[in-house]
Amino acid sequence: MDRFYSDKDSVIEALPPPRPEPPPLVHTLFEELTETWQYVVADPVSRHCVIIDPHLDNTASTASTEISTIAADRVLNVVRQNRYTVDRIIHTHEPRDHPSSAWYIRAQILQSTGQAPQVSIGKKMAAVQRVFKRKYSMNDGSQWRTDFEHTFADGQMFPIGHINAKVLHLNGGNLAFVIGQHVFAGTSRFDLEVRNRHNALVGDLSKYNVYTAYDSPPARTAKLIPIQEPSERSRNPIKKLVIRYAAEH
């Protein structure tokens, strides 16, 4: 370590330069039922993460009293398998067809860990969430209005462990989140708006990986996978081949 000497001959040690941010881990989850994407973005060092655009499989106008949480449970499975601490559940836009699963994921995490992540959504989405909470008799013991109407300022920064995330306001109340060299947005036609309004905050957009909730589905490469199933006629399992797709991880 470098040493510097003052006028009084005392030794002053120079502080080490700040460490660069680690590149975030990005888990991409394409949901076949809703044809939309969900994301989990984590700091690989601290294991803190955020969940982006989680949703239910129900349509917004469903009259059923049953709730479908297949997509939400996939997100929770990623969190559990990687032992992540969820700091926030955030949304880039107001969901068009499928309600947010923020309240459900938050309740599940609170029940299993005793700590609830902060949820950041707009007032319109918060009103929908309160309807679903009453409809499905969900109560996580929180103050719904306070916890579910946190909004971001344009250009605001917030931490994900040792990583800094940046918020960009877009037209129509939509948001984009810049995390490392990744941009998460609700629409795929935001590039011109980012270049025109946020060039000083983002710079060259071609250097970033862009993720949106409505990107094209992943390539579905079919493979024959051998599996074994129990047989009702004998104790020996039956071997057979089933078709699985690359998008079914």
Buried (B, 14 or more C-beta within 10 A) or exposed (E): EEEEEEEEEEEEEEEEEEEEBBEBBBBEBBBBEBBBBBBBBBBBEBBBBBBBBBBBBBEEEBEEEEBBBEBBBBBBEBBEEBEBBBBBBBBBBBBEEBBBBBBBBBBBBBEEEEEBBBBBBBEEBBEBBBEBBEEBEBEBEBEBEEBBBBBBEEEEEBEBBBBEBBBBBBEEBBBBBBBBEBBBBBBEEBBEBBEEBBEEBBEEBEEBEBBBBBBEEBEEEEEEEEEEEEEEEEEEEEEEEEEBEEEEE
